[in-house]
Amino acid sequence: MKFAIALFSAPHQPSSRRALRFAQAVIAEGHEIVRLFFYQDGVFSASSTVVSGQDEVDIAREWREFVAQQQLDGVVCIAAALRRGALNDEEAQRYSRSAAVIQAPWQLSGLGQLHEAAQVADRLICFGGA
């Protein structure tokens, strides 16, 4: 089965951990993830500057490692990222900002990527949000 997964909540929210564990289970069961799409506060899960407390699980790091190890299509909504100051190198230069916090394996792209993933996948599973 092909899954598209959308995450709408920040890494410190329980739904981010649930989304990660679900994605790991999908792969472990031999299914395919056609795209991970991070939207709204979910963009913070792709930020390289998120720091978890010493007594907390570093979900942002776990997401980054999972996407890289599994060579998944990890897409961060560019509009949501820009509103939250989560830029990659290209956008930091474009807007004359000094910091880029979105780095490989993540890609910034538009909401159309979520729509396309929903069309290609057998199931779109969403975590977090209103």
ABEGO torsion letter per residue (X at the ends): XBBBBBBABBAABAAAAAAAAAAAAAAAAGBBBABBBBBEAAAAAABAABBBBAABBBAAAAAAAAAAAAGBBBBBBAAAAAAAGBBBAAAAAAAGBABBABBOABBBBBAAAAAAAAAABABBBBBEEX
